[in-house]
Amino acid sequence: MLQNKRIIVTGATSGIGRAIALEAARHGADIAFCGLTEEGAAEVIHEIEKCGRRSFFRALDLSNLDEARRFTRDAIAFLGGLDGVVNNAGANFFHSVLKAKLEDVQRCFAVDFYPAWAICQEAYEELKACGNGIIVNMASIHAERTFAGTFPYNAAKAALVALTKSLAIEWGPDNIKAIAIAPAMIMTSQLVEDFNSSPEAQAELRRLETHYAVRRAGTPEDVASLVTYLLSGVNQFLSGTTIHVDGGINAIMESPRE
């Protein structure tokens, strides 16, 4: 499906990004990826190379936009071009609107929004040159449906959705498609560890899962399988939209309270 495609995946040393990088490699792509530290990178490199594909890795803080841009340029040079970008890296910044400080908002956008914009800018020429460039931006269900105390994370993810629409509109004539993904609760290894930390946490997970139509949380592979399909470019008419990977929770209306 992705034979000889050249893909950048940010934040791919663990979690959703790792699953995307490995799934794409299994389908024939060469992968350039990054992480905040080197932890987990060697295993990802090993798994990619087991698939007979090439890998490029760099540890960096993407909030340094000069470094983010340099990583993108060096990744493109290593790959010999570029067919797709997955802006997956991010972190949770949860505050109330009232108690959030300016530095909280600035740090959130510095990690969860600005690097995606900068990497897209840096990747534009190569995505145009390949003739069928694909950008996938990892947003969140919180960009549309959220709850108290998730600011400014929800605002940054909403900005990613808006960026995706602008990319689709402005770069569509250059045969570049842009799609946002909005996952709900995804059981990354860190989240699994958190919920296994106590009987109370396990009970809370079971309670949360009852809110989903499919009665379970998602897995990184649930997201990766969709992203791999999008990166294939099989669908030439899908762009500028947000796809929910949320177990049906977005379709559910809360029962009226007595």
Beta strands, then each sheet from edge to edge (+ up, - down):
strand 1: 6-9
strand 2: 30-35
strand 3: 55-59
strand 4: 84-87
strand 5: 94-95
strand 6: 133-138
strand 7: 151-152
strand 8: 176-183
strand 9: 241-245
sheet 1: 3+ 2+ 1+ 4+ 6+ 8+ 9+
sheet 2: 5+ 7-
end
